[in-house]
Amino acid sequence: MKQFTYLIGDENGMHARPAGKLATYAKRFVSDVSVSANGKKADGKRLLSLMSLGAAKGAALEFTITGEDEEQACQTLRQFCEENLCGEE
């Protein structure tokens, strides 16, 4: 099991576009991906599940990745967050 936390810096939080991209990235891996924020837990491979988190700017996304390709999934998803949820243009 691999875990990491990412603090959202984007003014718009995790809206539909980055949530959709995140789900697409997560689906590339065999490992289970769960994302928690605001006391809620979501399936990282499902757009609507991710949107239900209501993760705004400043929210901490807690990723838990479990499975045979968890190391690669963890690195890829962390990089995704840094590139898509940081808030810098």
PLY file of the C-alpha trace (Angstrom):
ply
format ascii 1.0
element vertex 89
property float x
property float y
property float z
element edge 88
property int vertex1
property int vertex2
end_header
0.00 0.00 0.00
1.22 3.47 -0.95
-0.17 6.74 0.38
0.36 10.43 -0.19
-1.44 13.68 0.53
-1.76 16.60 -1.86
-3.00 20.06 -0.91
-5.07 21.63 -3.72
-3.71 25.01 -4.79
-5.98 25.61 -7.80
-8.49 28.44 -7.21
-11.26 26.28 -8.71
-10.48 23.23 -6.58
-10.94 19.82 -8.15
-13.65 20.64 -10.68
-14.91 18.40 -13.50
-11.95 18.69 -15.87
-9.14 17.70 -13.47
-11.38 15.12 -11.78
-12.04 13.52 -15.16
-8.35 13.52 -16.03
-7.50 12.06 -12.62
-9.99 9.22 -13.14
-8.53 8.54 -16.59
-5.00 8.40 -15.19
-6.07 6.12 -12.32
-7.80 3.71 -14.74
-4.44 3.03 -16.39
-3.41 1.00 -13.36
-4.52 -2.35 -12.00
-4.18 -1.09 -8.42
-7.15 0.22 -6.47
-7.05 3.99 -6.02
-9.05 5.71 -3.30
-9.07 9.43 -2.60
-10.32 11.02 0.62
-11.13 14.65 1.38
-13.50 16.50 3.69
-14.31 13.31 5.59
-15.48 11.55 2.41
-13.90 8.72 0.44
-14.05 8.27 -3.34
-13.07 5.69 -5.93
-10.22 7.36 -7.81
-11.27 5.70 -11.05
-14.78 7.22 -11.10
-15.42 10.84 -12.07
-18.69 11.25 -10.16
-17.19 9.67 -7.07
-14.30 12.16 -7.19
-16.67 15.09 -7.77
-18.68 14.07 -4.68
-15.66 14.96 -2.51
-16.33 18.67 -3.03
-12.58 19.34 -2.86
-12.03 23.10 -3.02
-8.79 25.10 -2.90
-6.89 24.24 0.27
-8.47 20.79 0.64
-6.11 17.91 1.38
-6.55 14.97 -0.97
-5.40 11.76 0.68
-4.54 9.03 -1.84
-4.34 5.34 -0.95
-3.14 3.00 -3.68
-3.11 -0.76 -3.28
-2.12 -3.38 -5.84
0.57 -4.85 -7.98
1.51 -1.59 -9.74
1.03 0.70 -6.73
4.51 2.22 -6.87
4.14 3.39 -10.46
0.54 4.51 -9.85
1.61 6.54 -6.82
4.36 8.34 -8.75
2.10 9.03 -11.74
-0.83 10.31 -9.68
1.40 12.52 -7.53
2.90 14.04 -10.68
-0.62 14.51 -12.08
-1.63 16.48 -8.97
1.48 18.66 -9.14
0.78 19.49 -12.78
-3.02 19.89 -12.65
-4.08 20.96 -9.14
-1.30 23.31 -8.11
-2.96 26.55 -9.16
-0.02 27.92 -11.11
-0.48 28.89 -14.74
0 1
1 2
2 3
3 4
4 5
5 6
6 7
7 8
8 9
9 10
10 11
11 12
12 13
13 14
14 15
15 16
16 17
17 18
18 19
19 20
20 21
21 22
22 23
23 24
24 25
25 26
26 27
27 28
28 29
29 30
30 31
31 32
32 33
33 34
34 35
35 36
36 37
37 38
38 39
39 40
40 41
41 42
42 43
43 44
44 45
45 46
46 47
47 48
48 49
49 50
50 51
51 52
52 53
53 54
54 55
55 56
56 57
57 58
58 59
59 60
60 61
61 62
62 63
63 64
64 65
65 66
66 67
67 68
68 69
69 70
70 71
71 72
72 73
73 74
74 75
75 76
76 77
77 78
78 79
79 80
80 81
81 82
82 83
83 84
84 85
85 86
86 87
87 88
